[in-house]
């Protein structure tokens, strides 16, 4: 069960990623922060691409990046567009909302993935899975009540819509990952995990560079100013590590993608704790009950998927 330990490690790293993201975005311009995130992530993975293609140093190691052609790059490019779109909405929402609200909403992604699998792949939900879905929906409505106590109206707050849209796009990315990573004989594409992770970061960096130059730079004097922050580098480091450990966990014998995905959403516990301790966010008792419902829903999804 080594893969399960890696799944828990990925969840912890994701939790810290959210904390550093919130820290970096406070009173800061979103687009430059996101661009630097993609830039630093590209710097992390570019050496693996170069060393894999020019030397034998990384052969037979988890860091080896397989050489792929345009047929494969097309799939990775689409993944980059989906993930970057999710990040753009998620970053703007994260900047303007409490971490203790954003975390539980993001934690409903396994439910969205499951619903997507039902609609797209024709999968059917059993009783325990339906209980998990209903608990997640109930937690969302309770969370909206908690938000109202802080002046956040879920029905009329554009940042809530941004976070929800980010979660939906994140779920699409999860379903797409399932297709990309599945073996050809199982109906997937069977892509190399390091090729996907390395190249999609580079593609995102290029796309964000264009957005930075064409959208943010001309209007930078009329928007929130950008200020460098040490947490921006930590965003890239912890996200890259979390994703690497996630893909590595999936590559282990006997690893179950449904379990790994559920465990990763446990990152909300880390982000929730820091939202309470570091950012001194309010109304924690009610939000903790909402969070408990989300986690209980994930437990039912786990039991229903592996019973």
TORFIBA-797488 format. One line per 4 residues: number of its first residue (from 1); their letters; for each residue x, y, z of C-alpha. Coordinates in nm, 2 decimals. Layout:
BEGIN
NUM = A = X Y Z; ... $
//
This chain:
BEGIN
1 = XXXX = 0.00 0.00 0.00; 0.29 0.23 -0.07; 0.08 0.41 -0.33; -0.17 0.51 -0.05 $
5 = XXXX = 0.11 0.68 0.15; 0.20 0.88 -0.16; -0.16 0.98 -0.20; -0.17 1.11 0.15 $
9 = XXXX = 0.16 1.30 0.09; 0.01 1.45 -0.22; -0.29 1.57 -0.02; -0.07 1.74 0.24 $
13 = XXXX = 0.13 1.91 -0.03; -0.18 2.03 -0.21; -0.31 2.17 0.12; 0.01 2.38 0.16 $
17 = XXXX = -0.02 2.48 -0.21; -0.36 2.64 -0.13; -0.22 2.82 0.17; 0.07 2.97 -0.02 $
21 = XXXX = -0.16 3.06 -0.30; -0.39 3.25 -0.07; -0.08 3.42 0.09; 0.06 3.53 -0.24 $
25 = XXXX = -0.27 3.66 -0.38; -0.35 3.89 -0.08; -0.36 4.25 -0.22; -0.17 4.13 -0.52 $
29 = XXXX = -0.23 4.12 -0.90; -0.36 3.77 -1.00; -0.22 3.74 -1.36; 0.15 3.81 -1.28 $
33 = XXXX = 0.13 3.57 -0.98; -0.02 3.30 -1.21; 0.24 3.36 -1.48; 0.52 3.33 -1.23 $
37 = XXXX = 0.37 3.01 -1.10; 0.37 2.86 -1.45; 0.72 3.00 -1.51; 0.88 2.85 -1.19 $
41 = XXXX = 0.70 2.52 -1.26; 0.85 2.51 -1.61; 1.20 2.58 -1.46; 1.14 2.28 -1.24 $
45 = XXXX = 1.06 2.04 -1.52; 1.26 2.17 -1.81; 1.59 2.01 -1.69; 1.41 1.67 -1.68 $
49 = XXXX = 1.30 1.72 -2.05; 1.65 1.82 -2.16; 1.84 1.55 -1.96; 1.60 1.28 -2.08 $
53 = XXXX = 1.64 1.37 -2.45; 2.02 1.44 -2.45; 2.16 1.20 -2.19; 2.10 0.86 -2.02 $
57 = XXXX = 2.11 1.00 -1.67; 1.74 0.97 -1.61; 1.68 0.64 -1.78; 1.49 0.39 -1.56 $
61 = XXXX = 1.42 0.66 -1.30; 1.08 0.82 -1.21; 1.20 1.15 -1.36; 1.25 1.02 -1.71 $
65 = XXXX = 1.05 1.22 -1.97; 0.97 1.01 -2.28; 1.00 1.17 -2.62; 0.66 1.22 -2.78 $
69 = XXXX = 0.54 1.35 -3.12; 0.27 1.60 -3.22; 0.00 1.33 -3.18; 0.07 1.32 -2.81 $
73 = XXXX = 0.14 1.70 -2.78; -0.21 1.77 -2.90; -0.36 1.59 -2.61; -0.12 1.76 -2.36 $
77 = XXXX = -0.20 2.10 -2.52; -0.57 2.05 -2.46; -0.50 1.95 -2.10; -0.30 2.27 -2.06 $
81 = XXXX = -0.59 2.48 -2.18; -0.84 2.31 -1.94; -0.61 2.33 -1.63; -0.50 2.69 -1.70 $
85 = XXXX = -0.87 2.80 -1.74; -0.95 2.63 -1.41; -0.65 2.81 -1.24; -0.75 3.15 -1.38 $
89 = XXXX = -1.10 3.13 -1.23; -0.97 2.96 -0.91; -0.70 3.22 -0.85; -0.94 3.51 -0.88 $
93 = XXXX = -1.19 3.34 -0.66; -0.92 3.25 -0.40; -0.81 3.61 -0.38; -1.15 3.75 -0.29 $
97 = XXXX = -1.29 3.47 -0.07; -1.20 3.31 0.26; -0.99 2.99 0.24; -1.23 2.82 0.47 $
101 = XXXX = -1.50 2.86 0.20; -1.29 2.79 -0.10; -1.14 2.47 0.04; -1.47 2.29 0.10 $
105 = XXXX = -1.61 2.39 -0.25; -1.29 2.25 -0.41; -1.33 1.94 -0.21; -1.65 1.85 -0.40 $
109 = XXXX = -1.45 1.78 -0.71; -1.46 1.40 -0.67; -1.84 1.43 -0.68; -1.82 1.63 -1.00 $
113 = XXXX = -1.58 1.38 -1.15; -1.82 1.09 -1.05; -2.12 1.27 -1.20; -1.92 1.34 -1.52 $
117 = XXXX = -1.82 0.97 -1.54; -2.18 0.88 -1.51; -2.28 1.12 -1.79; -1.98 1.07 -2.02 $
121 = XXXX = -1.87 0.71 -1.96; -2.21 0.57 -1.88; -2.11 0.47 -1.52; -2.39 0.40 -1.27 $
125 = XXXX = -2.38 0.51 -0.91; -2.47 0.27 -0.63; -2.65 0.36 -0.31; -2.33 0.46 -0.12 $
129 = XXXX = -2.21 0.68 -0.40; -2.55 0.86 -0.42; -2.53 0.92 -0.05; -2.19 1.08 -0.10 $
133 = XXXX = -2.33 1.30 -0.38; -2.62 1.41 -0.17; -2.40 1.49 0.13; -2.17 1.70 -0.09 $
137 = XXXX = -2.47 1.89 -0.23; -2.61 1.94 0.13; -2.27 2.07 0.24; -2.27 2.32 -0.04 $
141 = XXXX = -2.60 2.47 0.06; -2.49 2.48 0.43; -2.17 2.65 0.32; -2.38 2.91 0.14 $
145 = XXXX = -2.56 2.98 0.47; -2.22 3.01 0.65; -2.11 3.25 0.38; -2.41 3.48 0.42 $
149 = XXXX = -2.30 3.54 0.78; -1.98 3.70 0.63; -2.18 3.90 0.37; -2.11 3.64 0.09 $
153 = XXXX = -2.42 3.57 -0.11; -2.36 3.25 -0.31; -2.63 3.34 -0.56; -2.50 3.69 -0.65 $
157 = XXXX = -2.13 3.67 -0.58; -1.91 3.64 -0.89; -1.62 3.50 -0.70; -1.83 3.21 -0.59 $
161 = XXXX = -1.92 3.15 -0.95; -1.55 3.17 -1.03; -1.46 2.90 -0.77; -1.75 2.68 -0.88 $
165 = XXXX = -1.64 2.71 -1.25; -1.28 2.63 -1.15; -1.40 2.32 -0.97; -1.60 2.21 -1.28 $
169 = XXXX = -1.30 2.27 -1.51; -1.09 2.08 -1.25; -1.33 1.79 -1.27; -1.31 1.80 -1.65 $
173 = XXXX = -0.93 1.78 -1.61; -0.96 1.48 -1.38; -1.18 1.30 -1.63; -0.94 1.39 -1.91 $
177 = XXXX = -0.65 1.26 -1.70; -0.84 0.93 -1.67; -0.86 0.91 -2.05; -0.49 1.02 -2.10 $
181 = XXXX = -0.34 0.78 -1.85; -0.55 0.47 -1.92; -0.38 0.20 -2.13; -0.48 0.18 -2.49 $
185 = XXXX = -0.63 -0.16 -2.44; -0.86 0.00 -2.18; -0.98 0.27 -2.41; -0.73 0.54 -2.31 $
189 = XXXX = -0.43 0.70 -2.47; -0.16 0.55 -2.24; 0.05 0.87 -2.22; 0.38 0.89 -2.02 $
193 = XXXX = 0.30 1.07 -1.69; 0.62 1.27 -1.68; 0.57 1.38 -2.04; 0.22 1.51 -1.95 $
197 = XXXX = 0.33 1.69 -1.64; 0.64 1.84 -1.79; 0.50 1.97 -2.12; 0.17 2.09 -1.99 $
201 = XXXX = 0.36 2.33 -1.75; 0.56 2.47 -2.04; 0.25 2.52 -2.26; 0.08 2.70 -1.97 $
205 = XXXX = 0.38 2.93 -1.92; 0.36 3.03 -2.29; -0.01 3.09 -2.27; 0.01 3.29 -1.95 $
209 = XXXX = 0.30 3.49 -2.10; 0.07 3.60 -2.38; -0.21 3.69 -2.14; 0.04 3.89 -1.93 $
213 = XXXX = 0.16 4.09 -2.22; -0.17 4.15 -2.40; -0.42 4.18 -2.11; -0.24 4.27 -1.78 $
217 = XXXX = 0.06 4.48 -1.89; -0.13 4.75 -2.08; -0.37 4.81 -1.79; -0.14 4.74 -1.50 $
221 = XXXX = -0.15 5.10 -1.37; -0.52 5.09 -1.34; -0.55 4.76 -1.15; -0.42 4.60 -0.83 $
225 = XXXX = -0.04 4.65 -0.84; 0.19 4.35 -0.85; 0.43 4.29 -0.56; 0.69 4.01 -0.55 $
229 = XXXX = 0.62 3.76 -0.27; 0.82 3.46 -0.15; 0.50 3.25 -0.14; 0.48 3.26 -0.52 $
233 = XXXX = 0.78 3.04 -0.55; 0.63 2.80 -0.29; 0.32 2.77 -0.50; 0.51 2.62 -0.78 $
237 = XXXX = 0.73 2.40 -0.57; 0.44 2.25 -0.37; 0.21 2.21 -0.67; 0.48 2.04 -0.88 $
241 = XXXX = 0.57 1.81 -0.59; 0.20 1.73 -0.52; 0.13 1.65 -0.88; 0.45 1.44 -0.92 $
245 = XXXX = 0.37 1.24 -0.61; 0.01 1.20 -0.74; 0.12 1.06 -1.08; 0.38 0.84 -0.91 $
249 = XXXX = 0.12 0.70 -0.68; -0.10 0.61 -0.98; 0.20 0.43 -1.14; 0.24 0.19 -0.84 $
253 = XXXX = 0.11 -0.17 -0.87; -0.24 -0.20 -0.73; -0.30 0.17 -0.71; -0.67 0.27 -0.74 $
257 = XXXX = -0.73 0.60 -0.90; -1.07 0.65 -0.73; -0.91 0.61 -0.39; -0.61 0.84 -0.47 $
261 = XXXX = -0.84 1.11 -0.60; -1.05 1.10 -0.29; -0.75 1.11 -0.06; -0.61 1.41 -0.24 $
265 = XXXX = -0.92 1.61 -0.17; -0.83 1.56 0.20; -0.60 1.86 0.14; -0.89 2.07 0.25 $
269 = XXXX = -0.81 1.98 0.61; -0.47 2.15 0.58; -0.60 2.46 0.41; -0.89 2.48 0.65 $
273 = XXXX = -0.66 2.47 0.95; -0.43 2.74 0.81; -0.74 2.95 0.72; -0.83 2.94 1.08 $
277 = XXXX = -0.49 2.98 1.24; -0.29 3.20 0.99; -0.56 3.41 0.82; -0.79 3.43 1.13 $
281 = XXXX = -1.10 3.37 0.92; -1.45 3.38 1.09; -1.75 3.16 1.15; -1.53 2.85 1.19 $
285 = XXXX = -1.77 2.64 1.39; -2.04 2.63 1.12; -1.78 2.59 0.84; -1.63 2.30 1.03 $
289 = XXXX = -1.97 2.12 1.02; -1.99 2.19 0.65; -1.64 2.05 0.60; -1.73 1.74 0.80 $
293 = XXXX = -2.02 1.68 0.56; -1.79 1.71 0.26; -1.54 1.46 0.42; -1.83 1.23 0.51 $
297 = XXXX = -1.95 1.25 0.15; -1.60 1.15 0.03; -1.60 0.86 0.27; -1.93 0.73 0.12 $
301 = XXXX = -1.79 0.78 -0.23; -1.48 0.58 -0.13; -1.69 0.30 0.02; -1.92 0.29 -0.28 $
305 = XXX = -1.64 0.29 -0.53; -1.44 0.01 -0.35; -1.70 -0.19 -0.17 $
//
